[in-house]
């Protein structure tokens, strides 16, 4: 299947009601074209025919000068009147066969689709491209169907990968600087990816549509750091690289924004300070953009608390950090314990990318859609290592993330390489928020190791679990109550020693690469 010559990378859809005061739709389109828009669709739902034609002629002159196509929304008669390059039609508009008969074989015809069945019918009817969506709820159109999300786009792309004729694809529906990167790159499936994104308000309503268009085009054409995986990892080389990233936490003092459950805030803040990172505990949406712009920052979303607007808070934070290409760690606390939490996790994965997903067996299995057993925040599942490794690998590959499954044996995978770690102490299960603070430690390390998130996850787990082993036998430790301050001390001492050139503590690492037999 060879893609057609039309460049769908950045597809502008107009809306005259979104134009900022003091300018015109035509001026916004001109500036967007200057910024790199590769195709324009003129949508005029309320215009009189004569006014529609005049506006279409003006914008067509711009697009022809730029060498890009102009499509007309719904109105085949307008497209014929100005000899536009094609039309975009909805499920309830003129049928494809009639549009093709009127327009001829060389014009572009696109159709909106939300489901695989609609995509299959569009392919059968002979469309040139499909607009997949709405990905998310949008204010520019009254939705007649629920948003399809990233998973819905994946399903349609998977179907299209199997058809013999190449049909191009664009995603549409609330795509902007915070959401576009995740939609474009997370929706990729074997054999197919999106050809572009269709954008309305993010460009038309922008004060600087050229700048926004330029940035969006870069997002579409340039895969983010998290699309790259270092192949053929081995234990000795990963262990050899750990001291450098631990030392970098001490020297760079990464900023870790913790959205974390109430019982864990104090412990997590002290753990961050003990390893050399700078913690912040905030659920205040208006400051998320400022936090995300801090150099060497990372976000931990810990689902340990629940309010009526918790998912909204999580997604706002994730959007801010995604826009700034800063890492996000998801701790899906009690993900399988209730329908509410299962729905929250599904919604977040349908909107956001997470650099690391960390949880116990029940939580990770629930995120992966596998049967799990949970009692509140505690996992009562006990699968064989092979099953755990298979689930972790598949989830990591699907979500393009690093998955950390914690337990008596910790399983970490990037989808290609899987390590099993067996350090730790029973006291960790006897203190509140022990798993929560591990997510914060991983966040601090991945903040200074974006190029190798797998290394960051392994380093974080080993640092924490070996510190726990040492703390448990420290003088004066009699049980969980005296264990906590000793754990903080050991985290401090190990990271300081590492920064000063002594990483001998890593000799205690119990780690191996998992190879299925």
HUPE-V220706 format. One record per residue. RES is the residue in three letters. PSI is psi in whole degrees, 0 to 359 (NA if undefined). Layout:
((RES:PSI) (RES:PSI))
This chain:
((UNK:117) (UNK:122) (UNK:146) (UNK:173) (UNK:343) (UNK:133) (UNK:109) (UNK:9) (UNK:309) (UNK:102) (UNK:111) (UNK:128) (UNK:126) (UNK:157) (UNK:109) (UNK:341) (UNK:354) (UNK:358) (UNK:129) (UNK:153) (UNK:138) (UNK:0) (UNK:186) (UNK:164) (UNK:317) (UNK:320) (UNK:321) (UNK:319) (UNK:316) (UNK:316) (UNK:325) (UNK:320) (UNK:319) (UNK:329) (UNK:351) (UNK:7) (UNK:136) (UNK:353) (UNK:144) (UNK:135) (UNK:124) (UNK:117) (UNK:118) (UNK:89) (UNK:332) (UNK:359) (UNK:146) (UNK:152) (UNK:316) (UNK:322) (UNK:322) (UNK:314) (UNK:316) (UNK:316) (UNK:320) (UNK:320) (UNK:316) (UNK:312) (UNK:327) (UNK:325) (UNK:321) (UNK:314) (UNK:323) (UNK:321) (UNK:324) (UNK:349) (UNK:30) (UNK:156) (UNK:152) (UNK:126) (UNK:151) (UNK:134) (UNK:121) (UNK:315) (UNK:94) (UNK:326) (UNK:322) (UNK:318) (UNK:319) (UNK:321) (UNK:324) (UNK:4) (UNK:47) (UNK:165) (UNK:348) (UNK:192) (UNK:159) (UNK:130) (UNK:151) (UNK:178) (UNK:335) (UNK:12) (UNK:194) (UNK:143) (UNK:156) (UNK:318) (UNK:317) (UNK:317) (UNK:319) (UNK:321) (UNK:320) (UNK:321) (UNK:331) (UNK:171) (UNK:341) (UNK:357) (UNK:153) (UNK:132) (UNK:124) (UNK:158) (UNK:145) (UNK:134) (UNK:147) (UNK:339) (UNK:163) (UNK:321) (UNK:321) (UNK:322) (UNK:319) (UNK:318) (UNK:320) (UNK:319) (UNK:315) (UNK:323) (UNK:346) (UNK:25) (UNK:158) (UNK:330) (UNK:162) (UNK:143) (UNK:113) (UNK:124) (UNK:190) (UNK:137) (UNK:311) (UNK:166) (UNK:141) (UNK:145) (UNK:352) (UNK:346) (UNK:147) (UNK:116) (UNK:135) (UNK:347) (UNK:156) (UNK:151) (UNK:146) (UNK:336) (UNK:183) (UNK:321) (UNK:323) (UNK:321) (UNK:320) (UNK:317) (UNK:316) (UNK:320) (UNK:322) (UNK:318) (UNK:313) (UNK:335) (UNK:343) (UNK:353) (UNK:147) (UNK:332) (UNK:133) (UNK:121) (UNK:122) (UNK:163) (UNK:141) (UNK:147) (UNK:147) (UNK:149) (UNK:92) (UNK:41) (UNK:128) (UNK:192) (UNK:339) (UNK:337) (UNK:337) (UNK:316) (UNK:314) (UNK:317) (UNK:312) (UNK:312) (UNK:333) (UNK:338) (UNK:348) (UNK:135) (UNK:164) (UNK:121) (UNK:346) (UNK:147) (UNK:167) (UNK:144) (UNK:344) (UNK:187) (UNK:145) (UNK:127) (UNK:138) (UNK:272) (UNK:327) (UNK:333) (UNK:309) (UNK:324) (UNK:2) (UNK:145) (UNK:330) (UNK:80) (UNK:333) (UNK:315) (UNK:317) (UNK:317) (UNK:317) (UNK:316) (UNK:319) (UNK:319) (UNK:320) (UNK:321) (UNK:317) (UNK:318) (UNK:345) (UNK:109) (UNK:141) (UNK:169) (UNK:328) (UNK:359) (UNK:349) (UNK:136) (UNK:133) (UNK:118) (UNK:165) (UNK:50) (UNK:142) (UNK:156) (UNK:312) (UNK:318) (UNK:323) (UNK:315) (UNK:323) (UNK:333) (UNK:347) (UNK:316) (UNK:324) (UNK:318) (UNK:326) (UNK:318) (UNK:325) (UNK:328) (UNK:317) (UNK:321) (UNK:328) (UNK:343) (UNK:66) (UNK:150) (UNK:121) (UNK:114) (UNK:111) (UNK:116) (UNK:100) (UNK:159) (UNK:155) (UNK:323) (UNK:347) (UNK:351) (UNK:312) (UNK:315) (UNK:314) (UNK:319) (UNK:317) (UNK:324) (UNK:316) (UNK:313) (UNK:324) (UNK:326) (UNK:353) (UNK:5) (UNK:167) (UNK:114) (UNK:151) (UNK:138) (UNK:106) (UNK:137) (UNK:21) (UNK:101) (UNK:318) (UNK:341) (UNK:2) (UNK:318) (UNK:320) (UNK:316) (UNK:318) (UNK:341) (UNK:357) (UNK:132) (UNK:146) (UNK:39) (UNK:158) (UNK:158) (UNK:132) (UNK:121) (UNK:109) (UNK:119) (UNK:30) (UNK:345) (UNK:157) (UNK:129) (UNK:177) (UNK:333) (UNK:26) (UNK:317) (UNK:321) (UNK:318) (UNK:314) (UNK:314) (UNK:325) (UNK:316) (UNK:315) (UNK:320) (UNK:320) (UNK:316) (UNK:326) (UNK:318) (UNK:324) (UNK:9) (UNK:44) (UNK:148) (UNK:152) (UNK:129) (UNK:130) (UNK:125) (UNK:97) (UNK:68) (UNK:127) (UNK:35) (UNK:328) (UNK:10) (UNK:337) (UNK:159) (UNK:326) (UNK:313) (UNK:324) (UNK:318) (UNK:323) (UNK:316) (UNK:316) (UNK:317) (UNK:317) (UNK:318) (UNK:335) (UNK:349) (UNK:327) (UNK:159) (UNK:141) (UNK:131) (UNK:325) (UNK:136) (UNK:117) (UNK:131) (UNK:172) (UNK:181) (UNK:314) (UNK:320) (UNK:313) (UNK:319) (UNK:320) (UNK:316) (UNK:323) (UNK:357) (UNK:16) (UNK:156) (UNK:134) (UNK:161) (UNK:125) (UNK:146) (UNK:95) (UNK:235) (UNK:354) (UNK:138) (UNK:133) (UNK:11) (UNK:153) (UNK:79) (UNK:162) (UNK:155) (UNK:319) (UNK:317) (UNK:315) (UNK:316) (UNK:319) (UNK:318) (UNK:315) (UNK:315) (UNK:315) (UNK:318) (UNK:318) (UNK:317) (UNK:318) (UNK:315) (UNK:2) (UNK:53) (UNK:178) (UNK:129) (UNK:131) (UNK:111) (UNK:117) (UNK:155) (UNK:202) (UNK:327) (UNK:127) (UNK:133) (UNK:124) (UNK:132) (UNK:149) (UNK:9) (UNK:341) (UNK:319) (UNK:138) (UNK:129) (UNK:148) (UNK:128) (UNK:140) (UNK:32) (UNK:174) (UNK:180) (UNK:152) (UNK:334) (UNK:333) (UNK:331) (UNK:352) (UNK:6) (UNK:151) (UNK:138) (UNK:21) (UNK:321) (UNK:325) (UNK:316) (UNK:336) (UNK:321) (UNK:323) (UNK:322) (UNK:314) (UNK:321) (UNK:318) (UNK:320) (UNK:319) (UNK:336) (UNK:331) (UNK:10) (UNK:49) (UNK:327) (UNK:347) (UNK:80) (UNK:331) (UNK:314) (UNK:316) (UNK:318) (UNK:315) (UNK:316) (UNK:317) (UNK:316) (UNK:316) (UNK:316) (UNK:313) (UNK:313) (UNK:325) (UNK:322) (UNK:322) (UNK:318) (UNK:317) (UNK:320) (UNK:324) (UNK:334) (UNK:10) (UNK:150) (UNK:135) (UNK:352) (UNK:119) (UNK:346) (UNK:193) (UNK:323) (UNK:318) (UNK:347) (UNK:322) (UNK:307) (UNK:327) (UNK:325) (UNK:317) (UNK:318) (UNK:315) (UNK:321) (UNK:317) (UNK:311) (UNK:318) (UNK:317) (UNK:324) (UNK:317) (UNK:318) (UNK:316) (UNK:334) (UNK:12) (UNK:4) (UNK:101) (UNK:33) (UNK:340) (UNK:335) (UNK:347) (UNK:342) (UNK:357) (UNK:129) (UNK:95) (UNK:142) (UNK:157) (UNK:133) (UNK:127) (UNK:118) (UNK:134) (UNK:NA))
